[in-house]
Amino acid sequence: MAGKEIPNEARAAWLRVRAAWGRGSDVFSSTMSMLSQKENEQLYDIVRHAIYKDNYVQVLREKPELKGFLKGDEDRLCMMDIYQVLSYRLRRSEPPPKTEKAAAAMNAGIGRNPAFGY
């Protein structure tokens, strides 16, 4: 999606899912289940850019073509929920950035005994 035009089908799917997300988890789940395979893949290619970002401004800095999708952090949170569903459904995931990997390694259980809480 780097520098590519976002397909109209993906825009329409985003609008449907975003509206459903605002109405509640049952409506969101139902709407997500009605997406076609093509819509799933197109949406995944859009929402994957919101993962590992602190706010929507970071996403827009890296991907200005998403300006029509991201109006605020609420849209980014919706993208993260969509990502969770689609990454499971499509069996795809984005690797964490090096800083995230390092932070996870620092929290590893080396020298700690989880049975004792430390």
Residue pairs with C-beta under 8 A, 6 or more apart in sequence:
1 45
1 46
1 49
1 63
1 65
3 65
4 65
5 65
6 46
6 65
6 66
6 68
6 69
7 42
9 38
9 39
9 42
10 39
10 42
10 43
10 45
10 46
11 68
13 35
13 39
13 42
13 43
14 43
14 46
14 69
16 31
17 28
17 31
17 32
17 35
17 43
17 78
17 82
18 75
18 78
20 27
20 28
20 30
20 31
20 32
21 27
21 28
21 78
21 81
21 82
22 78
28 81
29 85
32 82
32 85
32 86
35 43
40 86
40 89
40 90
41 90
43 82
43 86
44 83
44 86
44 87
44 90
44 92
46 66
46 69
46 79
47 79
47 80
47 82
47 83
47 86
48 83
48 94
49 59
49 62
49 63
49 66
49 79
50 56
50 59
50 70
50 76
50 79
50 80
50 83
51 80
51 83
51 94
52 94
52 96
52 97
52 100
53 59
53 76
55 73
55 76
56 70
56 71
56 72
56 73
56 75
56 76
59 66
59 70
59 76
60 66
60 67
60 70
69 75
69 79
70 76
70 79
86 92
87 93
87 94
96 104
112 118
